[in-house]
């Protein structure tokens, strides 16, 4: 019997399979999409995420990131990461690097989609495969989270994300977050002559319409589009618990707040590794508490920043406050790195 079946071959699913295989377990990943998988994301990995990938033996090629800069009109605030840099990485490059590492360790990836699950006292079956344990890492709109009855409605306003690349040399080694009353635009260097621009907003508009809220940025990028626009959303998702019997949820499938603070890859790797570690220790019941501890800071800080950004009285104060109080902004950046 398979030791661990993983539903979803994105970063969280591959991280779980790599962790399991490195510990000597037979891991099989079920994923419907061909490698490499692309998706809408900011493509900036925080230093903690880079460290988590290195611990898995994954070292994708990318562009070093020194820190974060907030921009709103003429006001700016920037803070450097403490210690190691972050990394701007094309999503396809990240996925290819994870896939290579999984193959090196003997992980089997099969084409398929897990939409239902059957559990017994000693096994779990999904996508026609039976294993001792299943990790559901099937993303933001997780079919398995719904099938298990774990989907929990979120009262928060819906937010959506769009990403596009632009053929231009990066003008900074920082992730730039441009703010407006309509949303945010994240500019991430991902190559010698390539930047990714992700926009987040409550409004469902085109990428070009979103960029028009940032005139200086739109002028700089005009006519330099490279590749299609990719979208994701609504972003906020919640599960009543990250474990149901012999199924453990990891990554976005276990719950997601927002991309505002750029911790997606770090949390995907951390929660996937924690799920496998709980199984290796024979303590799957410990995983919900582990998950809560690993994600608590992100959920609290990201939630607070979202509430501030969405409020008409406080939304326009974020960048001015960061500009006037550099030590406070630096402390916030380092708390999230």
N, C-alpha and C positions, 0 to 999 in steps of 0.2 A: 504494500500500500504506500502511496505517496505520503511523505511526512508533512509537507506544506504545499497547499494549493494557493496561488495568489491570483485574484481576479483583478486585472488591470496592469498593463505594462508601462505605465508612466513612471515618473521618478520615485514615487512612494512604493509602488509595486516592485520595481526592480531593486530598490534599496532593501526591501524586505527579503527578496529572493537571494540577494547577494549576502546579506547578513546570515541567512539560514544556511546557504551553501557553504560559506566559510566556516560554519560550525559543524559541518558534516551531515546536514540534513539534505534529503532529496527535495528540491524545490521545483515546482512547475508553475509557469506563468501563463495565464489565458488572456490573450489580447487580440482584438479584431483588426487593429490597424497595422500596416507594414512599418518596418523600421527604416529611417528614423521618424518619430512622431513629432509633428509640430503642433503648437497651440498658442493661443493668445496669452502672453504673459510679459512682465516687464523685463525679464532676462537679466536682471541684476541679482546676484547671489551675495547675501551678507557674509561677513567673515565666519560666522558660526556655521553657515551652510557649506562654505568652502572646506572648513575643518571636518564637518560630518562626511562630506564626499571623500576627502582624503582618508578618513578612517575606514572607509569601505574599499579603498584602493582605486578610487575614481578621480582622475585628474584631467578634466576637459580643457581644451585650449580656449583662451578667452583674453579679455582686456582687463588688466588690474584696475580696481576701483579704490580710490583713496578715501572717499567719504561721500557725504550727501550735501547738496546745496538746495535751499528753498529759494524760489524766485517769484516775485509778484511785482510787475511793473519795474520801477527803479530800485525797489528794495530787494536785498539778498541777505541770506544767512547761510553759512556753511560750517560743517564740522567734519573733522577727519576721524576715521576709525582708529581705535586704539589697537596697536599690535599689527597683526597681519591684515592685508587688504582684502576687500571683497573681489568679486569677479563678474564682469559682464560676459555672458555666454549665450550664443545663439541656442535656442531651445533644441534645434535639431542636433547640434554638436553635443549638448548635454545628454540628450537621449541616446545618441550613438555611443558615447563614452560609457554610460551605464550599461547599455546592451553588451558592449564588448567585455566589460568586466564580468557580467553575468555568464556570458558564454565561456570565459576563461575558467570559471568555477563549476562548469557543468550544468548550469541551470537550463532547463528545457522550456522554450517558449512555443506555445501552440496557438494556432489561429482559432479564435472562438470568442463567444460573448456569454458571460454569466449573468443571467437575469433572474434565475430562481435558485433556491438552495433547499436541500433536504438534509436534516440532521438526525443522526442516530446516537446511541450512547457512546460510541467510540469512533465515529467517523462523520464526515460531512461530504455531500455530493453537490457539485455545480458544474455546468457546462459538460456533463457527461463524464466527469472525472471524480474519483473518490479519494479523499485524503484524511489524515488524522485531524488536521486543522486547516482553516481557510482564513486568509487575510483579504478583506475586501478593500482594495485600493483603486476602486473604479470611478474615482473622480467626483467633481462637484455635484453632478446630478445622479449619483450612485444608484443604479437599479437595485443593487443588493440591499442598500439601506432602506429603500422603499419596500422591497419584498419581505424584509424582516420586520416591517412595521416600526422602524426606528426613526423615520422622517418626522421632524418636528417643525411646524411652521414658525417662521421668524417674523416678528412684528416690525422689524427695522425696514426703512425705505429701501427699495430695490436699487442696486447699483450695477452698472454694466461696464465691461472693459473692451477696448479695441486696440490692436497693435499693428504697426506698420514699420518697415525698415526704410532708411533713407541712405543713399549713396553719397556720404560726405565724411570727411575725416573728423573724428571727435575733437571738439574744441576744449575739452576738459577731461580730467580723469576722475571726476565726480559724477554721481547720479544727480541729475538736475530734476527737481520737482517744481513745475510751474503751476501756480495756483490762480484760480479765478472763481467767481461766484457760480460758474457753471460746472466746475470740477477740477481735475488735476491732469497734467501731462507729465509723464516720466520719460526723460531722455537718458538712455543708457548706452555708453560706448560698448560695442560688441566686436569690433574689428578695426583694422588699420584705416579703412575707408567706409565704415558702416556704423550707423547708430540705429537703435530701436526706439520708437516712440509709442508708448502705451498711454491711452487716455482713459480716465475713469470718471463716470458721471451717472447721475440718476436719469439722464435724458437719453433716449434711444435715437441717436443721430449718426450721420456718417462721420468717418474719421476726419475728413476735411472740414466739416461743420464744427466738430469739436475743436480742431486746431485754430479756427478763426477766433476763438476766445483768447488766444495767445498770439497777438499780431506779430511781435518781434520774432517769435519762434516760427510762425507760419512763413514769414518772409525769408528766413534763413533756409528753410527746407523746401521752398517752392520749386517744383519741377525736378526734384531729386528722388522721387519715389522709387523704391526697389522692392518688387514683390507685392503680393496681395495683402489685403487687410484681413486680419483674423479677429474673431470676437469671442467673448465669453460672458456668461451671466444668466440670470441674476446671481450676484456673487455670494450673498450671505446665505449660508446653509447651516442646519443644526441637526444633530442626532440626539435622541433621548439618552443614549448610552453608547460608548464605542465598543461594546461587547455584547453578543447574544449567543450564548451557548459555546459552540466550537468555532464561532466566527468573530474575528477581531477587525474593527474598522481602523484604517490608517490613512494619513494624508487628508486630502479634501473630503473624502467620503465620511470621515469622522466628524466633520464640522469645519466651517470656514467663516471667517469674519469679513475680511476685505484685503485687497492687495496693497493697501495704503502704505504699509511699513515694510514691504518687500521681504517678508520672512517665509514665503511659501516653500522654497526648497529646503531651508533649514528645518522647518517643522515637518515636512514630508519625510526627510531622512531620520529625524529624531523619533517621530512617532512610529515609523515602520521598524526601526531598530528596537525600540522599546517593546513593541508587540512580540517580535521574535525572541527577545531576551526573556520575556515573561513565560513564553512557551518553553524555552530551553531550561528555565528554572523550575518548570512544573507548577507555575503559579499564574495561570491565565486570569484568575480572579483578581490579580493585582493590577491588571492593565488599565482599567478605568481610572484608578487613582494616579497611575504613572502618566497617563495621557493628560489628565487634568493638571498635574504639576508641570508638565513640559509646556503646555499651551497657555497656562494661566496669565503669565505676563503679557503675551501677545494679545490675548483676548481682552484684557483690561485696558492696555495702552492703546490698542487699535480702536477699540470701542469708544474710548474717551475722545480720541482724536477725530473719529467719525462724527460723534455728537457735536463736537466743537465746530467742525467744518460745515456741518449741515444746519447750524443755528444761525439765523440772520444777524444776531447781535455779536456772535463770537467768530463766525467764519472769516471775516475780514481782518481779524486780529492775530491770526496764527503767524504769518510771515513777519508783520511788524514786531510782534513779541519776540520772535526768534532773532530778528535783526538787532533789537535793543538789548537782548539778554543772551549774548553768545554762550556763557557758561551753562545756562539752562538748556539751550538747544543742544550743545555738545553732550550734556549728560543724558538727554533723551535719546540721541542717536546711539550713544554707547550702550544704553540700556537695551536697545533693540538689536545690537550687532551680534 
